[in-house]
Amino acid sequence: MRSNDFPPGLDEQGVRDLIEYYESQTDEEAAAEHEAALASPTGTLMEVPTELVPLVRDLIARHLKKRQSREKSWAPGS
């Protein structure tokens, strides 16, 4: 895998660490993690048709980029 094939912020070691994390989880730990995600007040789970996933990811990325830009422009001292 080429280094540019990794998601932003991850490299080969980061992917290996993620694999190790999830492969070493007990069923109880995995269930607790899923329950915590479902209870999150900052996100929503929804079913999206597979062919729309790239569009949804793009929308989320643009939203996050705009939010980060706004946060930087409102930072103290700016």
Backbone as CSV, one residue per row, in Angstrom:
resi,resn,N_x,N_y,N_z,CA_x,CA_y,CA_z,C_x,C_y,C_z
1,MET,0.843,-1.175,0.000,0.000,0.000,0.000,0.890,1.241,0.000
2,ARG,0.617,2.181,-0.886,1.384,3.427,-0.921,0.942,4.323,0.227
3,SER,1.831,5.220,0.663,1.515,6.082,1.802,0.314,6.972,1.526
4,ASN,0.065,7.340,0.262,-1.076,8.184,-0.033,-2.380,7.397,-0.131
5,ASP,-2.338,6.098,0.099,-3.549,5.288,0.120,-4.204,5.284,1.502
6,PHE,-3.556,5.878,2.489,-4.081,5.891,3.845,-4.994,7.091,4.050
7,PRO,-5.974,6.945,4.931,-6.830,8.092,5.246,-5.997,9.221,5.845
8,PRO,-6.455,10.460,5.712,-5.719,11.577,6.299,-5.464,11.342,7.788
9,GLY,-4.240,11.599,8.202,-3.874,11.441,9.602,-3.429,10.046,9.990
10,LEU,-3.491,9.104,9.055,-3.059,7.734,9.353,-1.915,7.333,8.435
11,ASP,-1.036,6.520,8.982,0.019,5.908,8.185,-0.063,4.405,8.433
12,GLU,0.878,3.666,7.918,0.826,2.202,8.069,0.792,1.789,9.535
13,GLN,1.616,2.429,10.367,1.639,2.070,11.789,0.305,2.393,12.451
14,GLY,-0.287,3.508,12.088,-1.594,3.868,12.653,-2.659,2.850,12.301
15,VAL,-2.627,2.359,11.073,-3.583,1.328,10.654,-3.329,0.040,11.430
16,ARG,-2.073,-0.318,11.592,-1.735,-1.527,12.362,-2.220,-1.392,13.812
17,ASP,-2.047,-0.198,14.387,-2.511,0.040,15.760,-4.024,-0.107,15.868
18,LEU,-4.754,0.422,14.876,-6.217,0.282,14.876,-6.641,-1.181,14.782
19,ILE,-5.993,-1.907,13.899,-6.313,-3.335,13.753,-6.072,-4.058,15.074
20,GLU,-4.936,-3.800,15.704,-4.618,-4.436,16.984,-5.658,-4.079,18.042
21,TYR,-6.045,-2.796,18.075,-7.028,-2.340,19.060,-8.332,-3.131,18.928
22,TYR,-8.852,-3.204,17.708,-10.140,-3.870,17.534,-10.048,-5.388,17.620
23,GLU,-8.943,-5.961,17.189,-8.801,-7.410,17.282,-8.599,-7.877,18.720
24,SER,-8.099,-7.008,19.588,-7.850,-7.414,20.967,-9.029,-7.096,21.893
25,GLN,-10.052,-6.433,21.374,-11.226,-6.112,22.197,-12.021,-7.361,22.538
26,THR,-12.519,-7.395,23.758,-13.457,-8.460,24.115,-14.823,-8.090,23.549
27,ASP,-15.713,-9.066,23.509,-17.074,-8.786,23.046,-17.737,-7.732,23.930
28,GLU,-17.476,-7.800,25.227,-18.069,-6.836,26.164,-17.539,-5.430,25.908
29,GLU,-16.239,-5.307,25.641,-15.656,-3.993,25.350,-16.206,-3.420,24.045
30,ALA,-16.352,-4.275,23.050,-16.902,-3.824,21.770,-18.352,-3.372,21.940
31,ALA,-19.129,-4.141,22.696,-20.531,-3.773,22.927,-20.619,-2.448,23.678
32,ALA,-19.765,-2.245,24.663,-19.765,-0.991,25.421,-19.399,0.179,24.511
33,GLU,-18.456,-0.019,23.619,-18.072,1.037,22.685,-19.220,1.381,21.750
34,HIS,-19.926,0.367,21.270,-21.077,0.602,20.391,-22.190,1.333,21.132
35,GLU,-22.459,0.926,22.355,-23.503,1.592,23.142,-23.151,3.050,23.397
36,ALA,-21.890,3.326,23.671,-21.466,4.707,23.905,-21.649,5.542,22.633
37,ALA,-21.342,4.966,21.485,-21.514,5.690,20.224,-22.983,5.990,19.967
38,LEU,-23.847,5.031,20.274,-25.284,5.244,20.067,-25.836,6.318,20.989
39,ALA,-25.228,6.491,22.152,-25.710,7.462,23.130,-25.098,8.849,22.917
40,SER,-24.212,8.994,21.950,-23.520,10.261,21.723,-24.503,11.376,21.359
41,PRO,-24.422,12.514,22.064,-25.315,13.630,21.732,-24.820,14.435,20.525
42,THR,-23.634,14.118,20.010,-23.064,14.919,18.925,-23.122,14.250,17.564
43,GLY,-23.699,13.075,17.481,-23.741,12.375,16.209,-25.020,11.596,16.036
44,THR,-25.238,11.150,14.817,-26.421,10.381,14.475,-26.007,9.228,13.579
45,LEU,-26.582,8.085,13.801,-26.360,6.949,12.918,-27.527,6.859,11.954
46,MET,-27.214,6.618,10.696,-28.280,6.455,9.715,-27.817,5.524,8.605
47,GLU,-28.776,4.920,7.949,-28.454,4.071,6.815,-28.420,4.939,5.569
48,VAL,-27.336,4.784,4.806,-27.158,5.552,3.577,-26.918,4.555,2.452
49,PRO,-27.596,4.714,1.329,-27.316,3.813,0.209,-25.830,3.859,-0.155
50,THR,-25.264,2.708,-0.415,-23.831,2.587,-0.660,-23.341,3.555,-1.726
51,GLU,-24.112,3.715,-2.776,-23.648,4.580,-3.865,-23.594,6.057,-3.459
52,LEU,-24.247,6.431,-2.341,-24.215,7.813,-1.872,-23.131,8.079,-0.827
53,VAL,-22.482,7.037,-0.338,-21.469,7.204,0.715,-20.379,8.200,0.319
54,PRO,-19.815,8.135,-0.899,-18.793,9.131,-1.239,-19.315,10.568,-1.172
55,LEU,-20.549,10.785,-1.569,-21.130,12.129,-1.502,-21.317,12.584,-0.063
56,VAL,-21.774,11.683,0.789,-21.969,12.016,2.202,-20.629,12.331,2.852
57,ARG,-19.618,11.538,2.563,-18.278,11.809,3.106,-17.783,13.176,2.666
58,ASP,-18.005,13.513,1.396,-17.583,14.815,0.882,-18.319,15.946,1.609
59,LEU,-19.614,15.793,1.809,-20.383,16.811,2.537,-19.853,16.993,3.957
60,ILE,-19.567,15.892,4.624,-19.047,15.970,5.990,-17.683,16.654,5.995
61,ALA,-16.822,16.303,5.060,-15.490,16.913,4.988,-15.595,18.417,4.749
62,ARG,-16.496,18.828,3.845,-16.670,20.266,3.591,-17.223,20.971,4.824
63,HIS,-18.150,20.339,5.513,-18.712,20.921,6.734,-17.620,21.110,7.790
64,LEU,-16.805,20.078,8.000,-15.736,20.169,8.996,-14.720,21.235,8.624
65,LYS,-14.398,21.345,7.347,-13.442,22.344,6.894,-13.977,23.755,7.161
66,LYS,-15.255,23.988,6.862,-15.867,25.297,7.127,-15.869,25.597,8.621
67,ARG,-16.217,24.586,9.419,-16.265,24.785,10.871,-14.880,25.116,11.417
68,GLN,-13.857,24.397,10.936,-12.496,24.670,11.384,-12.065,26.070,10.970
69,SER,-12.453,26.485,9.790,-12.109,27.820,9.311,-12.767,28.886,10.186
70,ARG,-14.034,28.680,10.542,-14.733,29.622,11.419,-14.087,29.668,12.798
71,GLU,-13.706,28.493,13.336,-13.092,28.449,14.654,-11.754,29.180,14.665
72,LYS,-10.984,29.057,13.592,-9.701,29.756,13.511,-9.920,31.261,13.441
73,SER,-10.952,31.698,12.711,-11.171,33.130,12.570,-11.711,33.747,13.854
74,TRP,-12.280,32.931,14.742,-12.799,33.430,16.016,-11.858,33.161,17.181
75,ALA,-10.689,32.644,16.899,-9.734,32.325,17.971,-9.308,33.599,18.696
76,PRO,-9.096,33.526,20.016,-8.642,34.700,20.757,-7.374,35.273,20.152
77,GLY,-7.329,36.601,20.070,-6.159,37.252,19.533,-6.151,37.380,18.032
78,SER,-7.228,36.929,17.376,-7.232,37.041,15.910,-7.981,38.263,15.467
